[in-house]
Amino acid sequence: MNTSLSERQKSWLTLALLWLMLLFMAALRPLAVPDEGRYGEVGRWMLQSGDWLTPRLNGIPFFHKPPYVYWLEAASLATFGVNELALRLVPALHVGMMLVVLYLATRTISTEQVARRAALMLGTSLTFLLGGQYVNHDMAVASWIGVAIWCFAFAFMAGDKPSALLARLGFVACAFGMLSKGLIGIALPGLVIFVWLLWTRQFKKVLYLPWFSGLALFALIALPWFVIAQQKYPQLFDYMFVNQHFKRFTATSFNNPQPWWFYLLSVLLLLFPWAFFALNQLRRPVAPVVAQVPVLAKAWWSLCWIWLVAITVFFSIPSSKLVGYILPVMPALALLSALGWERAMAHRARAGLVFFSLCLFNIALALTIVLKVGEVTRTGRSQDVAQILACAASESDTVYASDAYPYDLPFYAQTSRPIVVLGNWDQLRKTTGDGWHRELFEGSDFDAQAAKVLQDPTVLAQAGTVPGNWFITKVENPVFEGPGGWKLFYRGAGWSLYQSGNPLAPEGPKPAEHKGLPGCKHQGQK
């Protein structure tokens, strides 16, 4: 009996191993702050509060992004418990979808060999191994943008009229893209396909798209949350689309200003070293340069380059730039890189050994970053303080914070009450830039009751005399300690924890009824 695996079985096994390796790495590091602490906590709060309509950060509405990612996070936390890996399953599933769809699409328009190589290039890149475990919205929207582009492209290439089924799937992917991160879930697939249809002279096929059924599917999936949320919060559309979309795209006052070439460097790093081989595809060969080297059909070759260039130019226009924004170009870049490898290297002696060595190097690089990042970011995180607080505090206790916001503390301690955040909020509204203060006070405008957690620093002295209060601040910010006031309870790597009233020493006995918060490791929970 022949028990050898077929080429397709080998490819599917490769995809599965890459994804399992991603999950292994995703379990090795703590939450990164601020992003993972922020977006992961919004999902946890949604689960805890039972409010699946309004994303909330520290109990305050947080409408920077739509809720799709938070819904999935809450569902994953409910299923697998409150831990980092449960959060990271969300981006991991989406990057897994990106990988599988790349493989299937490439297998259809090229060869099994190129499809597997493209999947290996993407699957051993920092895009997959790091970006695929990072808790934010970037991988979700990037994956759905990719699915939408592939579906519409295959629909238009199906014949004189587009394939209705594939086009409808494209509309569905755009709907999930919009629910992931807003209008770019529609705009970027539309931009790529629009330019590509003009370039390949297929634009007249647009008339034959299943517009009615496609838009109906889009509306059924994407619009209900926006309609219901807008009814409850009339200022939502202006805030999410005008402020968080258009102003962030056109204004120069937001964080992370970068030069125009920022994304050129980003794509090289995110798909290092494979991206360099895409340069071999700058000119499409009309025939194999070397025998049996695949040549991509002109329409598909054009799609890949338009996909890569159009999205890179789009995101290079704003002053504010983040690495994760460029993730939607990765499927096209991986395919071009695989073709470039076949053209430049596949026929050479020991090419297989070189390719395998580069894969191992990438994996080792990603693993090193994962293992080292926790120590490098130790002073910025409040995880150590959160674990002490979780075992010492009660559900009814109140936590105060000032000077900085401990994004990861609520997640690790699993607090059920918002942190009281201290600041001169009237002044901060006038002077603060694009930072954590603005996230909180802009969100508080949507909910006057939730806004009560934003208080003046003058309340701190009185709170220190009332038992059941805690105060967390950066270690470099000393707090006055006196009789009946705040007492240092624990000094962590980057944060200090104070207790009010008559504090109980960390090693002292605890009342029999004291159970701590759900995040207390003494209860066998993380």
LINWOJO-V764642 format. One record per pair of residues at least 6 apart in sequence whose C-alpha atoms are under 7 Angstrom apart, sorted by sequence separation. I is the first residue (numbers start at 1). J is the second residue. D is the distance in whole Angstrom. If there is no record, write none. Layout:
I|J|D  I|J|D
//
This chain:
31|37|6  46|52|6  55|61|6  56|62|5  80|86|6  122|128|6  123|129|7  156|162|4  178|184|7  197|203|5  230|236|6  248|254|7  288|294|7  345|351|6  432|438|7  444|450|6  463|469|7  480|486|7  481|487|6  490|496|6  491|497|6  519|525|6  520|526|7  54|61|6  55|62|5  132|139|7  155|162|5  156|163|7  178|185|4  230|237|7  268|275|6  288|295|6  444|451|5  490|497|5  518|525|7  519|526|5  55|63|7  107|115|5  131|139|7  155|163|4  177|185|4  178|186|6  287|295|7  489|497|6  490|498|7  46|55|7  77|86|6  106|115|5  177|186|7  488|497|6  489|498|5  76|86|6  77|87|7  285|295|7  488|498|4  489|499|6  45|56|7  76|87|7  155|166|5  174|185|5  487|498|5  488|499|6  55|67|6  103|115|5  155|167|6  174|186|5  486|498|6  487|499|5  42|55|6  103|116|7  486|499|6  487|500|6  42|56|6  73|87|6  152|166|6  312|326|7  486|500|5  42|57|5  151|166|5  152|167|5  485|500|6  486|501|7  41|57|7  103|119|6  151|167|6  485|501|6  487|503|7  489|505|7  73|90|6  102|119|7  484|501|5  489|506|7  72|90|6  151|169|6  152|170|5  311|329|7  401|419|7  484|502|7  151|170|5  400|419|6  401|420|6  402|421|6  465|484|5  475|494|6  99|119|6  399|419|5  400|420|5  401|421|5  402|422|5  465|485|5  474|494|6  475|495|5  308|329|5  395|416|7  398|419|7  399|420|6  400|421|6  401|422|6  402|423|7  464|485|5  474|495|4  475|496|5  148|170|4  307|329|6  464|486|5  473|495|6  474|496|6  386|409|5  390|413|5  472|495|7  473|496|6  308|332|6  382|406|6  389|413|7  472|496|6  473|497|7  148|173|5  307|332|7  308|333|7  383|408|7  387|412|7  472|497|5  147|173|6  148|174|6  382|408|6  383|409|6  386|412|6  387|413|6  471|497|6  472|498|6  43|70|4  47|74|5  381|408|7  382|409|6  386|413|5  471|498|5  42|70|7  43|71|7  46|74|6  145|173|7  304|332|5  470|498|6  471|499|6  144|173|5  145|174|7  383|412|6  470|499|5  43|73|5  44|74|6  144|174|7  469|499|6  470|500|6  43|74|5  469|500|5  144|176|7  145|177|6  421|453|6  422|454|6  423|455|6  424|456|6  468|500|7  95|128|7  144|177|5  420|453|5  421|454|5  422|455|5  423|456|5  467|500|5  419|453|7  420|454|6  421|455|6  422|456|5  423|457|6  466|500|6  467|501|5  418|453|7  420|455|7  422|457|5  465|500|6  466|501|5  467|502|7  141|177|5  464|500|4  465|501|5  95|132|5  464|501|6  141|180|5  92|132|5  140|180|6  141|181|6  145|185|6  149|189|5  91|132|5  92|133|5  148|189|6  91|133|6  167|209|7  91|134|7  137|180|6  145|188|7  162|205|7  171|214|5  175|218|5  179|222|6  91|135|6  95|139|6  137|181|6  141|185|6  145|189|6  149|193|7  161|205|6  171|215|7  178|222|7  88|133|5  94|139|6  98|143|5  164|209|7  172|217|6  88|134|7  94|140|6  97|143|7  101|147|7  162|208|7  164|210|6  168|214|5  171|217|7  172|218|6  175|221|6  176|222|7  40|87|6  88|135|6  161|208|6  162|209|6  171|218|6  175|222|5  87|135|7  91|139|6  95|143|6  98|146|7  91|140|6  94|143|6  263|312|7  293|342|6  293|343|6  31|84|7  263|316|7  30|84|7  278|333|7  281|336|6  260|316|6  27|84|7  266|323|6  27|85|5  275|333|7  278|336|5  26|85|6  278|337|4  281|340|6  277|337|5  280|340|5  258|319|6  26|88|7  257|319|5  258|320|6  275|337|6  278|340|5  257|320|4  258|321|6  263|326|7  274|337|6  277|340|5  256|320|5  257|321|6  277|341|6  255|320|6  256|321|6  254|320|6  256|322|7  252|319|6  69|137|7  250|318|6  252|320|7  249|318|5  404|473|7  398|468|7  399|469|6  400|470|6  401|471|6  403|473|7  397|468|5  398|469|5  399|470|5  400|471|5  401|472|5  402|473|6  397|469|6  398|470|6  399|471|6  400|472|6  401|473|6  19|96|6  40|135|7  39|135|7  39|136|6  36|135|5  200|299|7  36|136|6  35|136|7  415|517|7  414|517|6  413|517|6  414|518|6  11|116|6  18|123|6  413|518|7  414|519|5  413|519|4  22|129|5  26|133|6  196|303|6  385|492|6  412|519|6  413|520|7  384|492|6  196|306|7  385|495|7  68|179|5  69|180|6  67|179|7  68|180|5  382|494|7  385|497|7  66|179|5  67|180|7  381|494|7  382|495|6  66|180|6  192|306|6  379|493|5  380|494|6  66|181|6  192|307|5  378|493|7  379|494|4  65|181|5  66|182|6  65|182|7  192|310|6  394|516|5  395|517|6  188|311|7  393|516|5  394|517|6  392|516|6  393|517|7  391|516|5  390|516|6  391|517|6  390|517|5  390|518|7  390|519|5  391|520|5  390|520|5  387|519|7  387|520|6  127|270|5  126|270|5  127|271|6  125|270|6  126|271|6  125|271|5  125|272|6  122|271|7  121|274|6  53|229|7  64|240|6  63|240|6  255|434|6  64|244|6  254|434|5  146|328|6  145|328|6  110|294|7  142|327|6  143|328|7  110|296|6  138|324|6  142|328|4  138|325|6  139|327|7  122|334|6  121|334|6  233|446|7  118|334|5  118|335|5  118|338|5  117|338|6  114|338|6  114|339|7  102|331|6  124|359|6  130|366|7  125|362|6  129|366|6  124|362|6  124|363|6  126|366|6  29|370|6  25|367|7  28|370|7  29|371|7  28|371|7  30|374|6  25|370|7  29|374|6  33|381|6  59|418|6  58|418|5  58|419|6  44|411|7  38|407|6  41|410|7  37|407|5  41|411|5  37|408|4  34|407|6  33|407|6  33|408|7  60|440|7  62|443|6  61|443|5  60|443|6  61|444|7  60|444|6  61|446|7  60|450|5  59|450|6  60|451|7  83|526|7
//
